[in-house]
Amino acid sequence: MKISPKISDIVRTAKAKALATVGDDGVNVVPVSTIKVNDSSIWLFDFFMKKTTENIKENKSVGLACWTDLTGVQIKAEVEYVNEGELFTEATAWVKNECPDRVVKGLLILTPTQICDISPGGVFCSEDLELKN
């Protein structure tokens, strides 16, 4: 399912981003600094995520909130964690170009299942929020 260009832009340029996971100890929320939006997935990078990676081994459902001022979205997604292979190699090369001083330990691949407008009064139309084939 493809992410609309408008949502992709909001996610990439948001001033604030937070990833929520759930494990045996409950909810864990962490700030997100580096993000790459592809046609149908969102890449987050494990530079030092300990509790987050533990949680996604137990529960593949995550939430990502991205916002600037009062405009933003929440993305519900299923996550896959990879630390080897073709996508991991591609991800580390991308990060090396964007943030040369960072070392990627793993790649979190989020596949959105639902996108919600979290802006007061709603600013996105239903077409923007829809995941398309």
N, C-alpha and C positions, 0 to 999 in steps of 0.2 A: 504494500500500500504506500502510495507516494505522499509526501509532506508538501503542502502548498508552498509556493514561493514566498508568500507573505509571512507564513509561520516560520519558515526556514530563516528568513531575514530577522524576525523578532528573536528567535533563539540564538542566532549567531551574534547579534549585536547587543543583547540585553546586558545592562550594567550589573545585574545580580542574577545568580543562578544557584539553585540548591537541589541536591539529589536526596530523596528519602528512600530508605530501605527498611525492611522489617526482619528481625531475627528472633531467636529465643529470648533475648533480653529486651525486646520491644523495638520501638522506632529509633532509627538513627538518621540524622540529617546532616549533610556536609555541604560546604560551599564548593562550587565548581568553577574553575578558572579557564580551562582550555577545553574547547568543544568544536567538533566538526560535524556539520549537518550534510548528510548525503541524501539522495532521492527518497529512500525509504527507511533510513536508519539514522541514528545519532550516535556519534562516537564520543565517549568520555575516556579520560586517560588516568590510569592508576599510577600516580607518582609516589603516593604514600598512604593509600587507603587500606587500613587494616580491618576495622569493624565493617566497613562497607563490603569488602570482598568476602568476609566471613558470612555476612547476612545474605548475599546473593547466592551463595552456595546452598543455603537453606530455602530461600524464597526468591524466585525469579521475577516477581512483580515489583516494580519500582515506580516512583513518581519523580518527575523533574519539573521544577517551577523556574520560569525565566521571566524577568520583568525589568522594566525601566520606569521609574516614577510610578504612575498608577496604571500602566499598560503592561499586560503580560498574559502568559498562558501556563497551564499545567498540562503536562504530558504524562499519561499513564502508559507504561510500556512493560514489555518482557525484556529481560537482559541476558546476554550471553557474555561470559568472561573468557578471553583468550590471551595467552601469553607465548604463543608460538604460531608459526604458519604464515601464509601469504598475507592475510589481513593485518596481522600483528606487525609484519615487516613493513607493510605500507603505512601503518599508523606511526611506527617509530620514525620513518623517513619524514612524514608530514610534520610531526612534532619537532624533529631536529631542525627543520626549516623555519617553523613558527616560533619555537622556544628552544634555541640551541643549548641552553644550560640545563635543561630538564632531562631526566632519565625515566623512560617509560617502563614500568614493571608489568603492566597489563593493559588490555583494551577492553572497555565495557561497550558492547554493541547493544544499543537500545532500539527495539522495534516497537514503535508506537501502536497502541491499541485504541487510544482515545485522546483527543485534544480538547481541552476546556478553556474558555475565556475566563480569566480571573480579574479582568479590568472592571472597576465599578461601572455598572450600567451596561457593560458589554460593548466592545468596540469592533469585534470581528464578526463578519457575516458567517452563516452556517457553511457556506462553500469554502471559506478559508480554513475552518476547523475540521472539515471532512477529509478523511484519508482516502485517496483515490487509487483505483487500479492502474 
